[in-house]
Amino acid sequence: MHTIHKTKGFLKSRIIYDFNPFKRLRLKQFYRRFITQGDLCFDLGAHTGNHTRVWLRMGARVIALEPQPLFVNLMKSKLASYPDLVIIQKAVADRPGRQLFKICSQNPSVSTLSDDWMKEMWKYDDSLIWDETFEVEVTTLDELIGDYGLPAFCKIDVEGYEERVLSELSIGLPALSFEFFPTTPRRTVDCIEILGKLGPYLFNWSLADSFRFRSPSWMNSEEMVREIEDYSGKKSGDIYAISQKQSI
């Protein structure tokens, strides 16, 4: 049964993220505001590599991190022709070392380092089972910056560990995104406040891979916090942050 779930989960991820050419076009159009040819990008939680592939086709250099071996092997297979790609089988957190990573074979996109995240997801779907664990090497954003340089854009999709990833960051990034979940607005607010300590940022947000901004204009941190606190929907999404030193 585990093998069946693993196969179905893998195919589910590929159907959602890889086999929609219109989604790839939306991704490219959306990320043009953040990424230009030659830029360095970090894809933290790369999964199938759908963002990574679009960024590479835009001429970016990409450091893609993914802890799940199945998806690391997938990226190595389908993106082997790109010289400006480094694939790393690691997770990202607030300190380096090793941690237990929990895989949900039936829905690999909710696999996580976080026990709290699993509890939150059970509230939405109590059929989810994290049926495999393994010890994964963990790095930090500061370590990655030390090894590869400051990225022009960094995507943080780490299933409940967004605050942990940002909490150890010692330098502001030009532009980044991190996932938010409607049942944990406090975590999202904490992430916004962490960024505020690193420098002046402007914010916007999108829902559920729509790649369309919810706000017609960029907001300061207080305005973004109010948007999140007033949000009553059930869809998750992403917060986008750009340094006020950068042009939008």
Order of alpha helices (4+ residues) and beta strands (2+ residues): alpha-alpha-beta-alpha-beta-alpha-beta-beta-beta-alpha-beta-alpha-beta-alpha-beta-alpha-beta-alpha-beta
